[in-house]
Amino acid sequence: MKVPLFLFSLTLLTFSVSAQNKKPNIIFVLADDLGIDGVSCYGADLYKTPEIDKLAKNGIRYTNAYTAPLCGPSRAMILTGRYAFRTGAVNQDQTGEFKPSDETMMSKILKTAGYTTSMIGKWGQLPLGPAEFGFDDYMRFFGSGVYLNSDVKKEKYILNGKDLVLKDNEYMPDLMHNHMVEFLSNHTKDPFYLYYSLVQVHGEIKPTPDTNPGTTDFKDLYTDNINYMDKLVGKLIHTLDSLKLRDNTLIVFFGDNGTAGQAAAIGTVNGKKIIGKKGTMQEGGSLVPLIINWPGVIKKQTVTNQLVDASDFVPTFAEIAGATLPVDKKIDGTSFANQIKTGKANSRNWIFTELGNDWYVREANWKLNRAGELFDMHNAPFEEKLTTETEHTKSIKENLQKVLDQLDPASGYIDHGDGSGRHATKVKKKQNKN
């Protein structure tokens, strides 16, 4: 039986329109303690990340993406789209105090658009658990850098409400990957949001399954962890391809804060040392890699200096998914969905960074902190130059001060510890000992 040509063409057109209107899957890959000096497409001298580089080659690489300098406050901002002085996530401990009745996370927001949601990996300093904040599926471990059992400790994790213990010789990142594959396999038809919170490269830096036996040198072990993280990203892409999900999946790769400790001391970008590291209010604390990949939508090999703030992900994903944002809370983020789709710059011309009782607002070339100090950032991230006042810098400072005055972070939550953003309880214990 022959099908008339016009009916065949109409069928193809209907299929094409249906595919275009289908809501995209969203995967948010969050790397722990990874600054730009850990990713080779950003010019990292010590490490090669070919799988992550492929995402950038076929997508957008952002050179001015910022978040909070510590993991708890950073993750709270990513998932709520709100600054810490509004949520209370100003330090590691206070991050764990807000409630689902106070804050609406990305998981609940995207569910208004029909998304199934999953959280896999590090929940960190966030309060309660993923289920309480609306995630349909989850696998979470306790603590930060959990890889293997030690001689003295069996690591615990929770899989959809079931308490489990890591088996000897089981590698937590592999366990996370396996559950991720299971989740994706079960949701090939409905749109999903996956918050995939990797373990690497948070300390303590330990051998990976690919590490040569007997390796003890820090740089070698750190390199192995970078390599394993990159390998996991490649395995994720392979899984999407095998399940035929790749073409309708938006992938975001982001660092939760800058590089930490020893790794920050040795890492360089194009032969230069970045100023600052995790936990500091300098560039190295908050400047992180951001790569976005969306086949058929994003123009390949795009590099942009568009400013992005970690609070921007909530409104961006909501716009892409057609989800409803909370109306009873101030969302600080600015959607850059149109920039992802068209390459055109969005309206954000400054970012705000806060940790403890310190903060700053930064535009393309200048930064103003709480103390009223203005820094020349033309040579960032390798230099932050404190300026003296001139007619030119006076007007710049006044404009940035207007932003801080409008935000008014001092009227919100404050750090009840030592003001540094670190663990307030540990600070109090130390003070008591003294």
C-alpha positions as CSV (number, residue, x, y, z in Angstrom):
1,M,0.0,0.0,0.0
2,K,1.5,3.3,-1.1
3,V,1.5,6.3,1.2
4,P,0.8,9.6,-0.6
5,L,3.9,11.8,-0.7
6,F,2.2,14.7,1.0
7,L,1.1,12.5,3.9
8,F,4.6,11.1,4.3
9,S,6.0,14.7,4.4
10,L,3.4,15.8,6.9
11,T,4.4,12.9,9.1
12,L,8.0,13.9,9.0
13,L,7.1,17.6,9.7
14,T,5.0,16.6,12.7
15,F,7.8,14.4,14.0
16,S,10.3,17.3,13.6
17,V,8.1,19.8,15.3
18,S,7.4,17.3,18.2
19,A,11.1,16.7,18.6
20,Q,11.8,20.5,18.7
21,N,9.1,21.0,21.3
22,K,10.2,18.2,23.6
23,K,11.6,19.5,26.9
24,P,15.3,18.9,27.2
25,N,16.9,16.8,29.8
26,I,19.2,18.8,32.1
27,I,22.3,17.3,33.7
28,F,24.3,19.5,36.1
29,V,27.7,18.1,36.8
30,L,29.3,19.7,39.8
31,A,33.1,19.1,40.4
32,D,34.4,19.5,43.9
33,D,37.2,22.0,44.6
34,L,38.0,22.4,40.9
35,G,39.3,25.7,39.7
36,I,40.2,26.6,36.1
37,D,43.8,25.5,36.8
38,G,42.5,21.9,36.8
39,V,41.0,21.9,33.3
40,S,43.2,21.8,30.2
41,C,40.9,23.7,27.9
42,Y,41.3,26.7,30.3
43,G,45.1,26.5,29.9
44,A,45.9,24.3,32.9
45,D,49.6,23.4,32.6
46,L,49.7,20.2,34.8
47,Y,46.6,18.3,33.8
48,K,44.9,17.0,30.7
49,T,41.1,16.6,30.6
50,P,40.2,15.4,27.1
51,E,36.6,14.4,27.8
52,I,35.7,17.7,29.5
53,D,37.5,19.5,26.7
54,K,35.3,17.8,24.2
55,L,32.2,19.3,25.9
56,A,33.8,22.7,25.5
57,K,34.8,22.1,21.9
58,N,31.2,21.3,21.0
59,G,29.7,23.8,23.3
60,I,30.3,27.1,25.3
61,R,33.2,27.7,27.6
62,Y,32.7,30.6,30.0
63,T,35.8,32.5,31.3
64,N,34.0,34.6,33.9
65,A,31.8,32.2,35.9
66,Y,31.8,32.8,39.7
67,T,30.4,31.1,42.8
68,A,30.9,31.2,46.6
69,P,34.5,30.2,47.7
70,L,33.4,27.3,49.9
71,C,31.3,24.2,49.0
72,G,28.3,24.6,51.4
73,P,27.4,28.3,50.6
74,S,28.2,27.6,46.9
75,R,25.8,24.6,46.7
76,A,23.1,26.5,48.5
77,M,23.3,29.3,46.0
78,I,23.4,26.9,43.0
79,L,20.2,25.1,44.1
80,T,18.1,28.0,45.3
81,G,19.2,30.9,43.1
82,R,19.5,33.1,46.1
83,Y,22.4,34.8,47.9
84,A,23.6,33.6,51.3
85,F,22.5,36.7,53.2
86,R,18.9,35.7,52.2
87,T,19.1,32.0,52.9
88,G,21.5,32.0,55.8
89,A,24.1,29.9,54.0
90,V,26.9,32.3,55.0
91,N,29.2,29.6,56.5
92,Q,29.5,25.9,56.3
93,D,27.4,25.2,59.5
94,Q,24.7,27.7,58.9
95,T,24.2,26.3,55.4
96,G,22.6,23.3,57.1
97,E,20.0,25.3,59.0
98,F,17.5,26.4,56.4
99,K,14.3,24.3,55.9
100,P,12.2,23.2,52.9
101,S,9.5,25.6,54.1
102,D,12.1,28.4,53.8
103,E,13.8,27.7,50.5
104,T,12.7,26.0,47.3
105,M,15.4,24.1,45.5
106,M,15.9,23.5,41.8
107,S,14.3,20.0,42.1
108,K,10.9,21.3,43.1
109,I,11.0,24.2,40.6
110,L,11.6,21.8,37.7
111,K,9.0,19.4,38.9
112,T,6.4,22.1,38.1
113,A,7.4,21.5,34.4
114,G,7.0,17.7,34.6
115,Y,10.7,16.8,35.3
116,T,11.8,13.8,37.3
117,T,14.7,14.7,39.5
118,S,17.7,12.9,40.9
119,M,20.6,13.9,43.1
120,I,23.7,11.7,43.1
121,G,26.9,12.2,45.1
122,K,27.9,14.8,47.7
123,W,25.1,16.5,49.5
124,G,27.7,18.3,51.6
125,Q,26.7,20.9,54.2
126,L,23.2,21.2,52.8
127,P,20.4,20.5,55.4
128,L,18.3,17.3,55.8
129,G,18.5,15.3,52.6
130,P,17.6,15.4,48.9
131,A,14.1,13.9,49.4
132,E,13.1,16.6,51.8
133,F,13.9,19.2,49.1
134,G,11.9,17.4,46.4
135,F,14.3,15.0,44.6
136,D,12.5,12.0,43.4
137,D,15.6,9.8,43.4
138,Y,18.9,10.1,45.2
139,M,22.1,8.5,46.3
140,R,24.1,10.5,48.8
141,F,27.1,9.9,51.0
142,F,28.2,11.6,54.2
143,G,31.1,14.0,54.4
144,S,33.0,15.5,51.5
145,G,35.8,13.5,49.9
146,V,34.5,9.9,50.3
147,Y,36.2,7.4,48.1
148,L,37.0,4.1,49.9
149,N,36.7,2.5,53.3
150,S,39.7,2.9,55.5
151,D,41.1,0.5,58.1
152,V,39.2,2.3,60.8
153,K,36.0,3.5,59.1
154,K,33.3,2.0,57.0
155,E,31.7,4.7,54.8
156,K,27.9,5.1,54.9
157,Y,25.6,6.2,52.2
158,I,21.8,6.4,51.5
159,L,20.1,5.1,48.4
160,N,16.5,6.3,48.2
161,G,15.9,6.1,52.0
162,K,17.9,2.9,52.5
163,D,20.9,3.1,54.8
164,L,23.9,1.2,53.2
165,V,27.6,0.7,53.9
166,L,30.3,0.9,51.3
167,K,31.9,-2.5,50.7
168,D,35.6,-3.0,51.0
169,N,37.3,-2.2,47.6
170,E,34.1,-0.5,46.4
171,Y,34.9,2.9,45.0
172,M,32.3,5.6,45.7
173,P,32.7,7.5,42.4
174,D,32.0,4.2,40.5
175,L,29.0,3.4,42.7
176,M,27.7,6.9,41.9
177,H,28.2,6.3,38.2
178,N,26.4,3.0,38.3
179,H,23.3,4.5,40.0
180,M,23.4,7.4,37.5
181,V,23.3,4.8,34.6
182,E,20.3,3.1,36.3
183,F,18.5,6.4,36.7
184,L,19.0,7.5,33.1
185,S,18.0,4.0,31.9
186,N,14.7,4.3,33.7
187,H,13.9,7.8,32.4
188,T,14.5,7.7,28.7
189,K,10.9,9.0,27.9
190,D,10.2,11.7,30.5
191,P,12.3,14.9,30.9
192,F,14.7,14.6,33.8
193,Y,17.0,16.8,35.9
194,L,20.2,15.2,37.3
195,Y,22.3,17.0,39.9
196,Y,25.5,14.9,39.6
197,S,27.7,16.0,42.5
198,L,31.2,14.4,41.9
199,V,33.6,13.4,44.6
200,Q,36.8,14.5,42.8
201,V,39.0,16.4,43.6
202,H,38.1,17.1,47.2
203,G,40.8,16.1,49.7
204,E,42.0,13.8,51.2
205,I,43.5,13.0,47.8
206,K,43.6,9.2,47.6
207,P,44.6,6.6,44.9
208,T,42.0,5.9,42.2
209,P,41.4,2.4,40.7
210,D,43.7,3.5,37.9
211,T,46.6,4.6,40.2
212,N,49.8,2.6,40.0
213,P,50.3,0.6,43.2
214,G,52.7,2.3,45.6
215,T,52.1,5.9,44.4
216,T,52.4,8.4,47.2
217,D,53.4,11.7,45.6
218,F,50.7,14.3,46.0
219,K,51.0,15.6,42.4
220,D,50.8,12.1,41.0
221,L,47.7,11.2,43.1
222,Y,46.0,14.5,42.3
223,T,46.7,14.0,38.6
224,D,45.1,10.6,38.9
225,N,42.0,12.1,40.5
226,I,41.7,14.7,37.7
227,N,42.0,11.9,35.2
228,Y,39.4,9.8,36.9
229,M,37.0,12.7,37.1
230,D,37.5,13.3,33.4
231,K,37.0,9.6,32.7
232,L,33.7,9.7,34.5
233,V,32.5,12.6,32.4
234,G,33.4,10.6,29.3
235,K,31.5,7.6,30.7
236,L,28.4,9.8,31.2
237,I,28.5,11.0,27.6
238,H,28.9,7.4,26.4
239,T,25.8,6.4,28.5
240,L,23.8,9.2,27.0
241,D,24.8,8.1,23.5
242,S,24.0,4.5,24.1
243,L,20.5,5.4,25.5
244,K,20.0,7.8,22.6
245,L,19.5,10.7,25.0
246,R,22.4,12.8,24.0
247,D,20.7,15.0,21.4
248,N,18.1,16.2,23.8
249,T,20.2,16.7,26.8
250,L,21.7,20.0,28.1
251,I,24.9,19.3,30.1
252,V,26.4,21.8,32.4
253,F,29.9,21.3,33.9
254,F,30.7,23.6,36.8
255,G,33.2,23.8,39.8
256,D,31.7,24.3,43.3
257,N,34.6,26.6,44.3
258,G,38.3,27.2,43.4
259,T,41.2,24.8,43.8
260,A,42.2,23.9,47.4
261,G,45.4,23.6,49.4
262,Q,48.4,21.9,47.9
263,A,46.8,21.7,44.4
264,A,46.3,25.5,44.4
265,A,50.0,26.0,45.4
266,I,51.3,24.0,42.4
267,G,48.7,24.7,39.7
268,T,49.2,27.2,36.9
269,V,47.4,28.5,33.8
270,N,49.5,29.2,30.8
271,G,52.5,29.4,33.0
272,K,51.0,31.8,35.5
273,K,49.8,31.4,39.1
274,I,46.2,32.3,39.9
275,I,45.9,34.6,42.9
276,G,43.9,33.1,45.8
277,K,42.4,29.6,46.3
278,K,39.4,27.9,47.9
279,G,38.1,29.8,51.0
280,T,39.6,33.1,49.9
281,M,37.9,36.2,48.5
282,Q,40.4,36.5,45.7
283,E,39.8,35.2,42.2
284,G,41.1,31.7,42.9
285,G,38.4,31.2,45.5
286,S,35.4,31.9,43.2
287,L,36.4,31.8,39.6
288,V,35.5,28.3,38.3
289,P,35.2,26.4,35.1
290,L,31.7,26.5,33.4
291,I,31.1,24.5,30.2
292,I,27.7,24.1,28.6
293,N,26.9,21.6,25.9
294,W,23.6,21.1,24.0
295,P,23.8,19.4,20.7
296,G,22.0,21.1,17.8
297,V,21.3,24.2,19.9
298,I,24.7,25.7,21.0
299,K,27.2,26.9,18.4
300,K,30.3,24.8,18.7
301,Q,33.7,26.1,20.0
302,T,32.2,29.2,21.6
303,V,34.2,31.0,24.2
304,T,32.6,33.9,26.1
305,N,33.6,36.4,28.8
306,Q,29.9,36.8,29.7
307,L,29.6,37.2,33.5
308,V,27.8,34.3,35.2
309,D,26.8,34.1,38.8
310,A,26.0,30.7,40.5
311,S,22.6,32.1,41.3
312,D,21.8,32.2,37.6
313,F,21.3,28.5,37.1
314,V,17.9,28.4,38.8
315,P,16.2,31.0,36.5
316,T,18.1,29.7,33.5
317,F,17.0,26.1,33.9
318,A,13.4,27.2,34.8
319,E,13.2,29.2,31.5
320,I,14.6,26.4,29.4
321,A,12.2,23.9,31.1
322,G,9.2,26.1,31.1
323,A,9.0,25.8,34.9
324,T,7.5,28.2,37.4
325,L,9.8,30.2,39.8
326,P,8.7,30.8,43.4
327,V,6.9,34.1,43.7
328,D,7.3,34.5,47.5
329,K,11.1,34.6,47.5
330,K,13.6,37.0,45.8
331,I,15.5,35.0,43.1
332,D,18.9,36.8,42.7
333,G,19.9,35.0,39.5
334,T,19.5,36.3,36.0
335,S,18.5,33.8,33.3
336,F,21.1,33.4,30.5
337,A,19.0,30.9,28.6
338,N,18.8,33.2,25.6
339,Q,22.6,33.5,25.6
340,I,22.9,29.7,25.6
341,K,20.5,29.4,22.7
342,T,21.6,32.4,20.6
343,G,25.0,33.5,21.8
344,K,23.7,37.0,22.6
345,A,24.9,38.5,25.9
346,N,22.4,38.7,28.7
347,S,21.7,41.7,31.0
348,R,24.0,40.7,33.8
349,N,27.0,43.1,34.1
350,W,28.1,42.3,37.6
351,I,28.4,39.3,40.0
352,F,28.1,39.2,43.8
353,T,30.3,36.9,45.9
354,E,29.8,36.4,49.6
355,L,31.5,34.3,52.3
356,G,31.0,34.7,56.1
357,N,30.9,38.4,56.8
358,D,32.8,39.5,53.7
359,W,31.5,40.2,50.2
360,Y,32.3,42.0,47.0
361,V,30.6,43.0,43.8
362,R,32.6,42.6,40.6
363,E,32.1,43.8,37.0
364,A,34.3,43.0,34.0
365,N,37.4,44.9,35.1
366,W,36.8,46.2,38.7
367,K,35.9,44.8,42.1
368,L,34.6,46.6,45.2
369,N,34.6,44.8,48.6
370,R,32.7,45.4,51.8
371,A,35.5,47.5,53.2
372,G,35.1,49.9,50.2
373,E,38.4,48.9,48.6
374,L,38.4,49.0,44.8
375,F,40.5,46.6,42.9
376,D,41.7,46.8,39.3
377,M,40.9,43.4,37.7
378,H,42.3,43.9,34.2
379,N,45.0,41.3,34.8
380,A,42.7,38.9,36.7
381,P,42.9,36.0,37.6
382,F,46.6,36.5,38.1
383,E,46.6,39.9,39.8
384,E,44.2,42.1,41.8
385,K,45.5,45.6,42.1
386,L,44.3,47.9,44.9
387,T,43.6,51.3,43.4
388,T,44.0,54.8,44.5
389,E,41.1,57.2,43.9
390,T,41.1,59.2,40.7
391,E,38.2,60.9,38.9
392,H,37.9,57.8,36.7
393,T,38.0,55.2,39.6
394,K,35.7,57.4,41.7
395,S,32.8,57.0,39.3
396,I,33.4,53.2,38.9
397,K,33.4,52.9,42.7
398,E,30.2,54.8,43.0
399,N,28.4,52.6,40.5
400,L,29.5,49.4,42.2
401,Q,28.6,50.8,45.6
402,K,25.1,51.4,44.3
403,V,24.8,47.7,43.6
404,L,26.0,46.8,47.1
405,D,23.6,49.4,48.6
406,Q,20.7,47.9,46.6
407,L,21.6,44.3,47.7
408,D,22.2,45.4,51.3
409,P,23.8,42.1,52.5
410,A,24.5,43.6,55.9
411,S,20.8,43.6,56.7
412,G,20.5,39.8,56.1
413,Y,22.0,36.8,57.8
414,I,25.4,37.1,59.3
415,D,28.1,34.6,60.2
416,H,27.8,33.5,63.8
417,G,31.3,32.1,63.9
418,D,34.5,34.0,63.3
419,G,33.1,35.7,60.2
420,S,35.3,33.6,57.8
421,G,32.6,31.4,56.5
422,R,34.3,28.3,57.9
423,H,32.7,26.0,60.5
424,A,31.3,28.1,63.3
425,T,31.2,25.1,65.7
426,K,34.8,24.3,65.2
427,V,35.7,28.0,65.8
428,K,33.8,27.9,69.1
429,K,35.5,24.7,70.2
430,K,38.9,26.1,69.4
431,Q,38.1,29.3,71.4
432,N,36.9,27.2,74.3
433,K,40.2,25.2,74.4
434,N,42.1,28.5,74.5
